Each structure stands twice: as structure tokens, then as C-alpha cells.
Amino acid sequence: MLPKTLIAALAAVTLLAGCVHKQAFLTNSTGGIASCSAKGFGLVPLILEETSYDDCMQFYRAHGYVDAAASGYAK
């Protein structure tokens, strides 16, 4: 039988583990292209990278960019 501390450690690692990998390309009406991406492993990097990605997307959308796939740019 596994010691309780090992079981607790495995449970903590499982709960705190996580990863994120996102990438989006955006384009505007003049043909400009922008890229937002996020990569990270672990709980803290996951939160920081997700926030950074969302901020990037909001910035470019506020400046007239749309998802490249939705605009017909990427096929």
C-alpha cells in the first residue's frame, strides 16, 4: 500500500498541473497580420499565459483585426 504522503503528493501534483498552448492569427482590412499565442505548463504559467493571450486578442480586435480564418484569409 502506498504511504499517505505519497498519495497526497500525487494528488497535489495532479491538481496543480496544467498546460496551455493557444495560437491565433488575425488580419485587418489593409492586409496586416497579427499573431497571439500562449504556451505554458503548470498552474501559475497557465494563468499568466492565458491572461496574456486574452489581452493580445482584445488589443488587436480593438484595432480592427478579426480572426484570419473567419475573414477568409486562411484556407
N, C-alpha and C positions, 0 to 999 in steps of 0.2 A: 504494500500500500504506500502511496506517495505521502511524504510529510506535508503537514498542513501549510507550512511556509512556502513550499514549492508550488502547491496548488494556488495559494494566494498570489504568489509572484506571477504565475502563468495567467491568472485571471486579470491581474493589473495590466500586464503587458498586452493582453488581448483587448482590453477596454481602451487603452491609450494609443494603440497602434492605429494607423490610418494613412492613407495616401491620397494624393490628388494629382491629376495630370489633365489639364484642360488647355485647349488652344483654339482660338477663333481668329479668322481673318475678316476684316471689314473693309469696305470700299465706299468712296464718296462719288458725287456726281461728276467730278473732274478727273476721275480715274485714280485718285490717291488710294493707296493700300496701307492698312494698319494691321498689326498683329497684337493680340493679347494672349498671354499664356501663363500657366501656373503649374509648378511641379514641386512636390514636397512629400516627405514621409514623416509620420509622427503627428501627434495631436497639435502641438504648437505651430510647426511649419504649415500644417494643413489649414489652420485658421488664418494665419498670416497670408499665405499664398491665395487662399480663396478671397480674402478681402482685397488684396492687390489686384487680382483678376477682375473682380466686380468694379473696382474703381477705374480700371483701364477701360472696361466696356462702357461705363457711364460717361467717361470723359469723351471718348470718340463718338458715341451716339449723340451727345450734346453738341458736337461739332459737325453733325450732318452725315456721319458714317452709318452704314447699315451692314448687316451680315452679308458677306460676299456670296454665299450660297443662295440667300433669299433674293439678292439683286440680279441673279443670273450670271454673275461674273465667273463663279466656279461651277464647272460642269463635270 
